[in-house]
Amino acid sequence: MTSNKKEALKGFEIFKKKWSSKYPNVVKSWERELYKLLAFLKYPEPIQRVVYTTNLIERTIKEIRRRVKVIGALPSVKSVEKFVYLRVAMLNDRWSNRIVNGFLEAREEIREMFLGRYS
């Protein structure tokens, strides 16, 4: 277990003590799914930020809203689906050539992780 994971578990215990009396269902839910919430800690430190961030999702939503604002209104649900699909496809093409910060430093470690998993 990495020191980051130990720190995260320690932080969760502090959180749990503070909030479990006020929000027991939330704390229980997080406790049940803690292994998922901390899954990004399995990856090398240089790319952990990229793995756990929601920036791409937020950027996609912002881009779709910006484009819809120009159009004004879409006539049907089908046209909304088509519009969103085309915008996401365009963004995916644009972002697929992007170099992810920290990936080059962690490339060999990631390769070893996945070779071990799939061999």
Buried (B, 14 or more C-beta within 10 A) or exposed (E): EEEEEEEBEEEBEEBBEEEBEEEEEEBEEBBEEBEEBBEBBEBBEBBBEBBEEEEEEEEBEEBBEEBBEEEEEBEEEEEBEEBBEEBEEEBEEEEEEEEEEBEEEBEEEBEEBEEEEEE
